[in-house]
Amino acid sequence: MRQYMGTEEKILKKIVCNQCGRELKLENGIVQEGVFSGDARWGYFSERDGENHQFDLCETCYERLIRGFVIPVTVEEETELL
Ligand SMILES: [Zn+2]
């Protein structure tokens, strides 16, 4: 869950893990730890037709989520970290 400063400029003011409610570390609008941002746009063939869902998970909650997968996530190593 993200809160922004002002209305026009999108400067991140607060970011909270939707699963555990913990506020993630921010510095000058930049997240200082691992975060997973979910963005689901439900279309015509869905029960949620027309809904857009957005959420954020801290690294701990993300790990908990993927541990429940029958098929593990595909992992690729970044060759150049920004
Ligand atoms: Zn969490």
PDB file of the backbone (N, CA, C, O) and the ligand in Angstrom, with CONECT records:
HET     ZN  A 101       1
ATOM      1  N   MET A   1       0.853  -1.160   0.000  1.00  0.00           N
ATOM      2  CA  MET A   1       0.000   0.000   0.000  1.00  0.00           C
ATOM      3  C   MET A   1       0.898   1.222   0.000  1.00  0.00           C
ATOM      4  O   MET A   1       1.817   1.331   0.812  1.00  0.00           O
ATOM      5  N   ARG A   2       0.627   2.139  -0.915  1.00  0.00           N
ATOM      6  CA  ARG A   2       1.502   3.293  -1.066  1.00  0.00           C
ATOM      7  C   ARG A   2       0.741   4.592  -0.855  1.00  0.00           C
ATOM      8  O   ARG A   2      -0.394   4.746  -1.306  1.00  0.00           O
ATOM      9  N   GLN A   3       1.383   5.517  -0.164  1.00  0.00           N
ATOM     10  CA  GLN A   3       0.831   6.860  -0.014  1.00  0.00           C
ATOM     11  C   GLN A   3       1.817   7.835  -0.629  1.00  0.00           C
ATOM     12  O   GLN A   3       3.027   7.720  -0.438  1.00  0.00           O
ATOM     13  N   TYR A   4       1.290   8.785  -1.358  1.00  0.00           N
ATOM     14  CA  TYR A   4       2.133   9.760  -2.035  1.00  0.00           C
ATOM     15  C   TYR A   4       1.935  11.148  -1.456  1.00  0.00           C
ATOM     16  O   TYR A   4       0.880  11.464  -0.906  1.00  0.00           O
ATOM     17  N   MET A   5       2.970  11.975  -1.590  1.00  0.00           N
ATOM     18  CA  MET A   5       2.872  13.371  -1.167  1.00  0.00           C
ATOM     19  C   MET A   5       2.189  14.167  -2.258  1.00  0.00           C
ATOM     20  O   MET A   5       2.363  13.892  -3.445  1.00  0.00           O
ATOM     21  N   GLY A   6       1.423  15.138  -1.856  1.00  0.00           N
ATOM     22  CA  GLY A   6       0.776  16.018  -2.822  1.00  0.00           C
ATOM     23  C   GLY A   6      -0.197  15.255  -3.706  1.00  0.00           C
ATOM     24  O   GLY A   6      -0.539  14.110  -3.410  1.00  0.00           O
ATOM     25  N   THR A   7      -0.634  15.863  -4.761  1.00  0.00           N
ATOM     26  CA  THR A   7      -1.587  15.194  -5.643  1.00  0.00           C
ATOM     27  C   THR A   7      -1.031  15.039  -7.050  1.00  0.00           C
ATOM     28  O   THR A   7      -1.357  14.071  -7.739  1.00  0.00           O
ATOM     29  N   GLU A   8      -0.200  15.973  -7.486  1.00  0.00           N
ATOM     30  CA  GLU A   8       0.285  15.913  -8.864  1.00  0.00           C
ATOM     31  C   GLU A   8       1.604  15.159  -8.971  1.00  0.00           C
ATOM     32  O   GLU A   8       1.740  14.245  -9.784  1.00  0.00           O
ATOM     33  N   GLU A   9       2.594  15.553  -8.132  1.00  0.00           N
ATOM     34  CA  GLU A   9       3.870  14.851  -8.169  1.00  0.00           C
ATOM     35  C   GLU A   9       3.755  13.563  -7.391  1.00  0.00           C
ATOM     36  O   GLU A   9       3.258  13.556  -6.265  1.00  0.00           O
ATOM     37  N   LYS A  10       4.199  12.497  -7.966  1.00  0.00           N
ATOM     38  CA  LYS A  10       4.082  11.198  -7.297  1.00  0.00           C
ATOM     39  C   LYS A  10       5.354  10.891  -6.517  1.00  0.00           C
ATOM     40  O   LYS A  10       6.171  10.066  -6.927  1.00  0.00           O
ATOM     41  N   ILE A  11       5.507  11.580  -5.370  1.00  0.00           N
ATOM     42  CA  ILE A  11       6.646  11.295  -4.496  1.00  0.00           C
ATOM     43  C   ILE A  11       6.150  10.385  -3.384  1.00  0.00           C
ATOM     44  O   ILE A  11       5.214  10.711  -2.654  1.00  0.00           O
ATOM     45  N   LEU A  12       6.803   9.239  -3.276  1.00  0.00           N
ATOM     46  CA  LEU A  12       6.382   8.247  -2.300  1.00  0.00           C
ATOM     47  C   LEU A  12       6.601   8.752  -0.878  1.00  0.00           C
ATOM     48  O   LEU A  12       7.709   9.156  -0.523  1.00  0.00           O
ATOM     49  N   LYS A  13       5.543   8.730  -0.064  1.00  0.00           N
ATOM     50  CA  LYS A  13       5.619   9.214   1.305  1.00  0.00           C
ATOM     51  C   LYS A  13       5.655   8.055   2.294  1.00  0.00           C
ATOM     52  O   LYS A  13       6.312   8.135   3.332  1.00  0.00           O
ATOM     53  N   LYS A  14       4.943   6.976   1.966  1.00  0.00           N
ATOM     54  CA  LYS A  14       4.820   5.854   2.885  1.00  0.00           C
ATOM     55  C   LYS A  14       4.530   4.593   2.081  1.00  0.00           C
ATOM     56  O   LYS A  14       3.756   4.624   1.124  1.00  0.00           O
ATOM     57  N   ILE A  15       5.153   3.487   2.472  1.00  0.00           N
ATOM     58  CA  ILE A  15       4.853   2.212   1.830  1.00  0.00           C
ATOM     59  C   ILE A  15       4.727   1.146   2.914  1.00  0.00           C
ATOM     60  O   ILE A  15       5.616   0.977   3.749  1.00  0.00           O
ATOM     61  N   VAL A  16       3.617   0.439   2.884  1.00  0.00           N
ATOM     62  CA  VAL A  16       3.279  -0.528   3.925  1.00  0.00           C
ATOM     63  C   VAL A  16       3.016  -1.882   3.284  1.00  0.00           C
ATOM     64  O   VAL A  16       2.354  -1.965   2.249  1.00  0.00           O
ATOM     65  N   CYS A  17       3.534  -2.943   3.896  1.00  0.00           N
ATOM     66  CA  CYS A  17       3.270  -4.293   3.410  1.00  0.00           C
ATOM     67  C   CYS A  17       1.797  -4.622   3.645  1.00  0.00           C
ATOM     68  O   CYS A  17       1.313  -4.534   4.774  1.00  0.00           O
ATOM     69  N   ASN A  18       1.092  -4.996   2.594  1.00  0.00           N
ATOM     70  CA  ASN A  18      -0.331  -5.300   2.730  1.00  0.00           C
ATOM     71  C   ASN A  18      -0.585  -6.543   3.594  1.00  0.00           C
ATOM     72  O   ASN A  18      -1.632  -6.663   4.231  1.00  0.00           O
ATOM     73  N   GLN A  19       0.377  -7.454   3.604  1.00  0.00           N
ATOM     74  CA  GLN A  19       0.172  -8.710   4.339  1.00  0.00           C
ATOM     75  C   GLN A  19       0.348  -8.533   5.853  1.00  0.00           C
ATOM     76  O   GLN A  19      -0.527  -8.928   6.623  1.00  0.00           O
ATOM     77  N   CYS A  20       1.467  -7.947   6.284  1.00  0.00           N
ATOM     78  CA  CYS A  20       1.769  -7.875   7.724  1.00  0.00           C
ATOM     79  C   CYS A  20       1.584  -6.473   8.295  1.00  0.00           C
ATOM     80  O   CYS A  20       1.598  -6.302   9.514  1.00  0.00           O
ATOM     81  N   GLY A  21       1.414  -5.477   7.448  1.00  0.00           N
ATOM     82  CA  GLY A  21       1.164  -4.126   7.919  1.00  0.00           C
ATOM     83  C   GLY A  21       2.405  -3.356   8.320  1.00  0.00           C
ATOM     84  O   GLY A  21       2.305  -2.241   8.834  1.00  0.00           O
ATOM     85  N   ARG A  22       3.589  -3.944   8.088  1.00  0.00           N
ATOM     86  CA  ARG A  22       4.829  -3.270   8.479  1.00  0.00           C
ATOM     87  C   ARG A  22       5.165  -2.168   7.472  1.00  0.00           C
ATOM     88  O   ARG A  22       5.037  -2.345   6.261  1.00  0.00           O
ATOM     89  N   GLU A  23       5.601  -1.017   8.018  1.00  0.00           N
ATOM     90  CA  GLU A  23       6.002   0.094   7.164  1.00  0.00           C
ATOM     91  C   GLU A  23       7.431  -0.142   6.685  1.00  0.00           C
ATOM     92  O   GLU A  23       8.322  -0.400   7.494  1.00  0.00           O
ATOM     93  N   LEU A  24       7.651  -0.057   5.399  1.00  0.00           N
ATOM     94  CA  LEU A  24       8.981  -0.298   4.842  1.00  0.00           C
ATOM     95  C   LEU A  24       9.813   0.974   4.896  1.00  0.00           C
ATOM     96  O   LEU A  24       9.287   2.087   4.902  1.00  0.00           O
ATOM     97  N   LYS A  25      11.149   0.774   4.937  1.00  0.00           N
ATOM     98  CA  LYS A  25      12.057   1.919   5.050  1.00  0.00           C
ATOM     99  C   LYS A  25      12.074   2.714   3.748  1.00  0.00           C
ATOM    100  O   LYS A  25      12.209   2.165   2.654  1.00  0.00           O
ATOM    101  N   LEU A  26      11.931   4.028   3.911  1.00  0.00           N
ATOM    102  CA  LEU A  26      11.942   4.944   2.764  1.00  0.00           C
ATOM    103  C   LEU A  26      12.971   6.028   3.013  1.00  0.00           C
ATOM    104  O   LEU A  26      13.143   6.487   4.142  1.00  0.00           O
ATOM    105  N   GLU A  27      13.650   6.435   1.959  1.00  0.00           N
ATOM    106  CA  GLU A  27      14.562   7.567   2.068  1.00  0.00           C
ATOM    107  C   GLU A  27      14.412   8.405   0.811  1.00  0.00           C
ATOM    108  O   GLU A  27      14.678   7.933  -0.294  1.00  0.00           O
ATOM    109  N   ASN A  28      13.991   9.634   0.981  1.00  0.00           N
ATOM    110  CA  ASN A  28      13.731  10.541  -0.145  1.00  0.00           C
ATOM    111  C   ASN A  28      12.832   9.906  -1.211  1.00  0.00           C
ATOM    112  O   ASN A  28      13.057  10.069  -2.411  1.00  0.00           O
ATOM    113  N   GLY A  29      11.833   9.195  -0.756  1.00  0.00           N
ATOM    114  CA  GLY A  29      10.864   8.603  -1.677  1.00  0.00           C
ATOM    115  C   GLY A  29      11.320   7.322  -2.335  1.00  0.00           C
ATOM    116  O   GLY A  29      10.648   6.798  -3.224  1.00  0.00           O
ATOM    117  N   ILE A  30      12.490   6.802  -1.890  1.00  0.00           N
ATOM    118  CA  ILE A  30      13.009   5.563  -2.496  1.00  0.00           C
ATOM    119  C   ILE A  30      13.023   4.457  -1.439  1.00  0.00           C
ATOM    120  O   ILE A  30      13.539   4.640  -0.337  1.00  0.00           O
ATOM    121  N   VAL A  31      12.449   3.314  -1.794  1.00  0.00           N
ATOM    122  CA  VAL A  31      12.368   2.185  -0.864  1.00  0.00           C
ATOM    123  C   VAL A  31      13.767   1.624  -0.622  1.00  0.00           C
ATOM    124  O   VAL A  31      14.526   1.379  -1.559  1.00  0.00           O
ATOM    125  N   GLN A  32      14.096   1.423   0.680  1.00  0.00           N
ATOM    126  CA  GLN A  32      15.454   1.007   1.050  1.00  0.00           C
ATOM    127  C   GLN A  32      15.547  -0.474   1.410  1.00  0.00           C
ATOM    128  O   GLN A  32      16.495  -0.891   2.075  1.00  0.00           O
ATOM    129  N   GLU A  33      14.583  -1.262   0.981  1.00  0.00           N
ATOM    130  CA  GLU A  33      14.631  -2.702   1.235  1.00  0.00           C
ATOM    131  C   GLU A  33      13.837  -3.414   0.146  1.00  0.00           C
ATOM    132  O   GLU A  33      13.191  -2.785  -0.693  1.00  0.00           O
ATOM    133  N   GLY A  34      13.904  -4.750   0.183  1.00  0.00           N
ATOM    134  CA  GLY A  34      13.213  -5.532  -0.846  1.00  0.00           C
ATOM    135  C   GLY A  34      11.701  -5.390  -0.741  1.00  0.00           C
ATOM    136  O   GLY A  34      11.137  -5.429   0.352  1.00  0.00           O
ATOM    137  N   VAL A  35      11.062  -5.226  -1.875  1.00  0.00           N
ATOM    138  CA  VAL A  35       9.597  -5.102  -1.905  1.00  0.00           C
ATOM    139  C   VAL A  35       9.081  -5.754  -3.187  1.00  0.00           C
ATOM    140  O   VAL A  35       9.691  -5.643  -4.251  1.00  0.00           O
ATOM    141  N   PHE A  36       7.949  -6.433  -3.058  1.00  0.00           N
ATOM    142  CA  PHE A  36       7.272  -6.972  -4.238  1.00  0.00           C
ATOM    143  C   PHE A  36       6.010  -6.160  -4.445  1.00  0.00           C
ATOM    144  O   PHE A  36       5.189  -6.031  -3.537  1.00  0.00           O
ATOM    145  N   SER A  37       5.858  -5.614  -5.638  1.00  0.00           N
ATOM    146  CA  SER A  37       4.670  -4.831  -5.949  1.00  0.00           C
ATOM    147  C   SER A  37       3.787  -5.624  -6.903  1.00  0.00           C
ATOM    148  O   SER A  37       4.172  -5.909  -8.037  1.00  0.00           O
ATOM    149  N   GLY A  38       2.611  -5.971  -6.430  1.00  0.00           N
ATOM    150  CA  GLY A  38       1.660  -6.715  -7.254  1.00  0.00           C
ATOM    151  C   GLY A  38       0.720  -5.764  -7.969  1.00  0.00           C
ATOM    152  O   GLY A  38       0.298  -4.751  -7.409  1.00  0.00           O
ATOM    153  N   ASP A  39       0.396  -6.096  -9.202  1.00  0.00           N
ATOM    154  CA  ASP A  39      -0.484  -5.272 -10.018  1.00  0.00           C
ATOM    155  C   ASP A  39      -1.298  -6.212 -10.895  1.00  0.00           C
ATOM    156  O   ASP A  39      -0.788  -6.745 -11.881  1.00  0.00           O
ATOM    157  N   ALA A  40      -2.545  -6.414 -10.545  1.00  0.00           N
ATOM    158  CA  ALA A  40      -3.395  -7.339 -11.295  1.00  0.00           C
ATOM    159  C   ALA A  40      -4.539  -6.573 -11.944  1.00  0.00           C
ATOM    160  O   ALA A  40      -5.296  -5.868 -11.278  1.00  0.00           O
ATOM    161  N   ARG A  41      -4.645  -6.726 -13.241  1.00  0.00           N
ATOM    162  CA  ARG A  41      -5.737  -6.083 -13.970  1.00  0.00           C
ATOM    163  C   ARG A  41      -6.673  -7.178 -14.451  1.00  0.00           C
ATOM    164  O   ARG A  41      -6.339  -7.958 -15.343  1.00  0.00           O
ATOM    165  N   TRP A  42      -7.863  -7.220 -13.835  1.00  0.00           N
ATOM    166  CA  TRP A  42      -8.792  -8.297 -14.117  1.00  0.00           C
ATOM    167  C   TRP A  42      -9.670  -7.930 -15.300  1.00  0.00           C
ATOM    168  O   TRP A  42     -10.272  -6.858 -15.354  1.00  0.00           O
ATOM    169  N   GLY A  43      -9.721  -8.844 -16.230  1.00  0.00           N
ATOM    170  CA  GLY A  43     -10.439  -8.577 -17.468  1.00  0.00           C
ATOM    171  C   GLY A  43     -11.754  -9.324 -17.593  1.00  0.00           C
ATOM    172  O   GLY A  43     -12.287  -9.867 -16.625  1.00  0.00           O
ATOM    173  N   TYR A  44     -12.244  -9.331 -18.788  1.00  0.00           N
ATOM    174  CA  TYR A  44     -13.578  -9.829 -19.127  1.00  0.00           C
ATOM    175  C   TYR A  44     -13.870 -11.251 -18.644  1.00  0.00           C
ATOM    176  O   TYR A  44     -14.979 -11.537 -18.193  1.00  0.00           O
ATOM    177  N   PHE A  45     -12.880 -12.140 -18.737  1.00  0.00           N
ATOM    178  CA  PHE A  45     -13.133 -13.540 -18.395  1.00  0.00           C
ATOM    179  C   PHE A  45     -12.972 -13.819 -16.904  1.00  0.00           C
ATOM    180  O   PHE A  45     -12.983 -14.973 -16.477  1.00  0.00           O
ATOM    181  N   SER A  46     -12.826 -12.782 -16.136  1.00  0.00           N
ATOM    182  CA  SER A  46     -12.629 -12.911 -14.698  1.00  0.00           C
ATOM    183  C   SER A  46     -13.899 -12.549 -13.949  1.00  0.00           C
ATOM    184  O   SER A  46     -14.742 -11.801 -14.445  1.00  0.00           O
ATOM    185  N   GLU A  47     -14.020 -13.097 -12.736  1.00  0.00           N
ATOM    186  CA  GLU A  47     -15.124 -12.716 -11.852  1.00  0.00           C
ATOM    187  C   GLU A  47     -14.962 -11.260 -11.407  1.00  0.00           C
ATOM    188  O   GLU A  47     -15.914 -10.637 -10.936  1.00  0.00           O
ATOM    189  N   ARG A  48     -13.747 -10.726 -11.562  1.00  0.00           N
ATOM    190  CA  ARG A  48     -13.455  -9.360 -11.114  1.00  0.00           C
ATOM    191  C   ARG A  48     -13.325  -8.400 -12.299  1.00  0.00           C
ATOM    192  O   ARG A  48     -12.598  -7.408 -12.237  1.00  0.00           O
ATOM    193  N   ASP A  49     -14.022  -8.707 -13.344  1.00  0.00           N
ATOM    194  CA  ASP A  49     -13.966  -7.918 -14.577  1.00  0.00           C
ATOM    195  C   ASP A  49     -13.933  -6.409 -14.302  1.00  0.00           C
ATOM    196  O   ASP A  49     -14.829  -5.857 -13.663  1.00  0.00           O
ATOM    197  N   GLY A  50     -12.886  -5.767 -14.798  1.00  0.00           N
ATOM    198  CA  GLY A  50     -12.793  -4.310 -14.692  1.00  0.00           C
ATOM    199  C   GLY A  50     -12.083  -3.807 -13.453  1.00  0.00           C
ATOM    200  O   GLY A  50     -11.868  -2.603 -13.311  1.00  0.00           O
ATOM    201  N   GLU A  51     -11.710  -4.720 -12.537  1.00  0.00           N
ATOM    202  CA  GLU A  51     -11.026  -4.277 -11.319  1.00  0.00           C
ATOM    203  C   GLU A  51      -9.510  -4.293 -11.510  1.00  0.00           C
ATOM    204  O   GLU A  51      -8.960  -5.207 -12.126  1.00  0.00           O
ATOM    205  N   ASN A  52      -8.846  -3.274 -10.976  1.00  0.00           N
ATOM    206  CA  ASN A  52      -7.382  -3.258 -10.925  1.00  0.00           C
ATOM    207  C   ASN A  52      -6.960  -3.367  -9.474  1.00  0.00           C
ATOM    208  O   ASN A  52      -7.418  -2.596  -8.631  1.00  0.00           O
ATOM    209  N   HIS A  53      -6.099  -4.312  -9.179  1.00  0.00           N
ATOM    210  CA  HIS A  53      -5.630  -4.518  -7.811  1.00  0.00           C
ATOM    211  C   HIS A  53      -4.153  -4.181  -7.714  1.00  0.00           C
ATOM    212  O   HIS A  53      -3.363  -4.567  -8.575  1.00  0.00           O
ATOM    213  N   GLN A  54      -3.784  -3.463  -6.665  1.00  0.00           N
ATOM    214  CA  GLN A  54      -2.386  -3.153  -6.410  1.00  0.00           C
ATOM    215  C   GLN A  54      -2.066  -3.409  -4.957  1.00  0.00           C
ATOM    216  O   GLN A  54      -2.853  -3.080  -4.069  1.00  0.00           O
ATOM    217  N   PHE A  55      -0.901  -4.001  -4.714  1.00  0.00           N
ATOM    218  CA  PHE A  55      -0.479  -4.247  -3.332  1.00  0.00           C
ATOM    219  C   PHE A  55       1.038  -4.367  -3.282  1.00  0.00           C
ATOM    220  O   PHE A  55       1.702  -4.564  -4.300  1.00  0.00           O
ATOM    221  N   ASP A  56       1.566  -4.243  -2.068  1.00  0.00           N
ATOM    222  CA  ASP A  56       3.004  -4.382  -1.849  1.00  0.00           C
ATOM    223  C   ASP A  56       3.241  -5.410  -0.752  1.00  0.00           C
ATOM    224  O   ASP A  56       2.493  -5.473   0.223  1.00  0.00           O
ATOM    225  N   LEU A  57       4.275  -6.207  -0.916  1.00  0.00           N
ATOM    226  CA  LEU A  57       4.658  -7.185   0.100  1.00  0.00           C
ATOM    227  C   LEU A  57       6.111  -6.963   0.484  1.00  0.00           C
ATOM    228  O   LEU A  57       6.963  -6.726  -0.373  1.00  0.00           O
ATOM    229  N   CYS A  58       6.391  -7.043   1.805  1.00  0.00           N
ATOM    230  CA  CYS A  58       7.781  -6.987   2.244  1.00  0.00           C
ATOM    231  C   CYS A  58       8.452  -8.308   1.853  1.00  0.00           C
ATOM    232  O   CYS A  58       7.786  -9.254   1.431  1.00  0.00           O
ATOM    233  N   GLU A  59       9.751  -8.355   1.997  1.00  0.00           N
ATOM    234  CA  GLU A  59      10.493  -9.533   1.541  1.00  0.00           C
ATOM    235  C   GLU A  59      10.077 -10.791   2.319  1.00  0.00           C
ATOM    236  O   GLU A  59       9.973 -11.873   1.740  1.00  0.00           O
ATOM    237  N   THR A  60       9.843 -10.648   3.617  1.00  0.00           N
ATOM    238  CA  THR A  60       9.435 -11.794   4.442  1.00  0.00           C
ATOM    239  C   THR A  60       8.102 -12.374   3.960  1.00  0.00           C
ATOM    240  O   THR A  60       7.959 -13.590   3.834  1.00  0.00           O
ATOM    241  N   CYS A  61       7.142 -11.509   3.695  1.00  0.00           N
ATOM    242  CA  CYS A  61       5.823 -11.959   3.245  1.00  0.00           C
ATOM    243  C   CYS A  61       5.889 -12.521   1.834  1.00  0.00           C
ATOM    244  O   CYS A  61       5.153 -13.448   1.498  1.00  0.00           O
ATOM    245  N   TYR A  62       6.764 -11.967   1.009  1.00  0.00           N
ATOM    246  CA  TYR A  62       6.964 -12.501  -0.328  1.00  0.00           C
ATOM    247  C   TYR A  62       7.517 -13.928  -0.255  1.00  0.00           C
ATOM    248  O   TYR A  62       7.062 -14.820  -0.971  1.00  0.00           O
ATOM    249  N   GLU A  63       8.510 -14.127   0.625  1.00  0.00           N
ATOM    250  CA  GLU A  63       9.096 -15.464   0.802  1.00  0.00           C
ATOM    251  C   GLU A  63       8.033 -16.461   1.260  1.00  0.00           C
ATOM    252  O   GLU A  63       7.992 -17.597   0.788  1.00  0.00           O
ATOM    253  N   ARG A  64       7.178 -16.027   2.181  1.00  0.00           N
ATOM    254  CA  ARG A  64       6.102 -16.876   2.690  1.00  0.00           C
ATOM    255  C   ARG A  64       5.154 -17.249   1.539  1.00  0.00           C
ATOM    256  O   ARG A  64       4.712 -18.394   1.443  1.00  0.00           O
ATOM    257  N   LEU A  65       4.851 -16.294   0.683  1.00  0.00           N
ATOM    258  CA  LEU A  65       3.942 -16.525  -0.443  1.00  0.00           C
ATOM    259  C   LEU A  65       4.523 -17.552  -1.412  1.00  0.00           C
ATOM    260  O   LEU A  65       3.844 -18.511  -1.780  1.00  0.00           O
ATOM    261  N   ILE A  66       5.777 -17.358  -1.827  1.00  0.00           N
ATOM    262  CA  ILE A  66       6.327 -18.235  -2.868  1.00  0.00           C
ATOM    263  C   ILE A  66       6.651 -19.620  -2.325  1.00  0.00           C
ATOM    264  O   ILE A  66       6.735 -20.579  -3.092  1.00  0.00           O
ATOM    265  N   ARG A  67       6.834 -19.738  -1.000  1.00  0.00           N
ATOM    266  CA  ARG A  67       7.058 -21.061  -0.406  1.00  0.00           C
ATOM    267  C   ARG A  67       5.841 -21.961  -0.609  1.00  0.00           C
ATOM    268  O   ARG A  67       5.972 -23.185  -0.587  1.00  0.00           O
ATOM    269  N   GLY A  68       4.664 -21.375  -0.805  1.00  0.00           N
ATOM    270  CA  GLY A  68       3.437 -22.143  -1.010  1.00  0.00           C
ATOM    271  C   GLY A  68       3.237 -22.581  -2.449  1.00  0.00           C
ATOM    272  O   GLY A  68       2.289 -23.309  -2.745  1.00  0.00           O
ATOM    273  N   PHE A  69       4.114 -22.150  -3.351  1.00  0.00           N
ATOM    274  CA  PHE A  69       3.962 -22.498  -4.764  1.00  0.00           C
ATOM    275  C   PHE A  69       4.283 -23.975  -5.000  1.00  0.00           C
ATOM    276  O   PHE A  69       5.231 -24.498  -4.414  1.00  0.00           O
ATOM    277  N   VAL A  70       3.515 -24.646  -5.841  1.00  0.00           N
ATOM    278  CA  VAL A  70       3.803 -26.024  -6.240  1.00  0.00           C
ATOM    279  C   VAL A  70       5.011 -26.008  -7.186  1.00  0.00           C
ATOM    280  O   VAL A  70       5.894 -26.861  -7.097  1.00  0.00           O
ATOM    281  N   ILE A  71       5.032 -25.050  -8.067  1.00  0.00           N
ATOM    282  CA  ILE A  71       6.151 -24.881  -9.008  1.00  0.00           C
ATOM    283  C   ILE A  71       6.936 -23.656  -8.558  1.00  0.00           C
ATOM    284  O   ILE A  71       6.373 -22.566  -8.449  1.00  0.00           O
ATOM    285  N   PRO A  72       8.223 -23.823  -8.297  1.00  0.00           N
ATOM    286  CA  PRO A  72       9.010 -22.678  -7.809  1.00  0.00           C
ATOM    287  C   PRO A  72       9.080 -21.533  -8.816  1.00  0.00           C
ATOM    288  O   PRO A  72       8.882 -21.736 -10.014  1.00  0.00           O
ATOM    289  N   VAL A  73       9.357 -20.350  -8.329  1.00  0.00           N
ATOM    290  CA  VAL A  73       9.506 -19.189  -9.210  1.00  0.00           C
ATOM    291  C   VAL A  73      10.712 -19.399 -10.124  1.00  0.00           C
ATOM    292  O   VAL A  73      11.644 -20.125  -9.780  1.00  0.00           O
ATOM    293  N   THR A  74      10.684 -18.768 -11.266  1.00  0.00           N
ATOM    294  CA  THR A  74      11.820 -18.786 -12.176  1.00  0.00           C
ATOM    295  C   THR A  74      12.814 -17.746 -11.686  1.00  0.00           C
ATOM    296  O   THR A  74      12.460 -16.581 -11.502  1.00  0.00           O
ATOM    297  N   VAL A  75      14.047 -18.160 -11.474  1.00  0.00           N
ATOM    298  CA  VAL A  75      15.060 -17.241 -10.947  1.00  0.00           C
ATOM    299  C   VAL A  75      16.108 -16.981 -12.013  1.00  0.00           C
ATOM    300  O   VAL A  75      16.691 -17.906 -12.580  1.00  0.00           O
ATOM    301  N   GLU A  76      16.332 -15.709 -12.271  1.00  0.00           N
ATOM    302  CA  GLU A  76      17.421 -15.316 -13.176  1.00  0.00           C
ATOM    303  C   GLU A  76      18.300 -14.346 -12.415  1.00  0.00           C
ATOM    304  O   GLU A  76      17.796 -13.456 -11.729  1.00  0.00           O
ATOM    305  N   GLU A  77      19.582 -14.504 -12.529  1.00  0.00           N
ATOM    306  CA  GLU A  77      20.512 -13.607 -11.840  1.00  0.00           C
ATOM    307  C   GLU A  77      20.702 -12.346 -12.684  1.00  0.00           C
ATOM    308  O   GLU A  77      20.890 -12.416 -13.899  1.00  0.00           O
ATOM    309  N   GLU A  78      20.648 -11.179 -12.006  1.00  0.00           N
ATOM    310  CA  GLU A  78      20.933  -9.923 -12.695  1.00  0.00           C
ATOM    311  C   GLU A  78      22.431  -9.853 -12.935  1.00  0.00           C
ATOM    312  O   GLU A  78      23.221 -10.084 -12.019  1.00  0.00           O
ATOM    313  N   THR A  79      22.820  -9.541 -14.144  1.00  0.00           N
ATOM    314  CA  THR A  79      24.256  -9.446 -14.403  1.00  0.00           C
ATOM    315  C   THR A  79      24.772  -8.060 -14.053  1.00  0.00           C
ATOM    316  O   THR A  79      25.953  -7.878 -13.760  1.00  0.00           O
ATOM    317  N   GLU A  80      23.870  -7.084 -14.088  1.00  0.00           N
ATOM    318  CA  GLU A  80      24.272  -5.714 -13.767  1.00  0.00           C
ATOM    319  C   GLU A  80      23.276  -5.128 -12.781  1.00  0.00           C
ATOM    320  O   GLU A  80      22.126  -4.877 -13.138  1.00  0.00           O
ATOM    321  N   LEU A  81      23.700  -4.911 -11.559  1.00  0.00           N
ATOM    322  CA  LEU A  81      22.793  -4.355 -10.551  1.00  0.00           C
ATOM    323  C   LEU A  81      22.808  -2.831 -10.618  1.00  0.00           C
ATOM    324  O   LEU A  81      23.865  -2.201 -10.639  1.00  0.00           O
ATOM    325  N   LEU A  82      21.625  -2.266 -10.652  1.00  0.00           N
ATOM    326  CA  LEU A  82      21.537  -0.801 -10.710  1.00  0.00           C
ATOM    327  C   LEU A  82      21.544  -0.209  -9.328  1.00  0.00           C
ATOM    328  O   LEU A  82      21.478   1.011  -9.178  1.00  0.00           O
TER     329      LEU A  82
HETATM  330 ZN    ZN A 101       5.063  -8.153   5.239  1.00  0.00          ZN2+
END
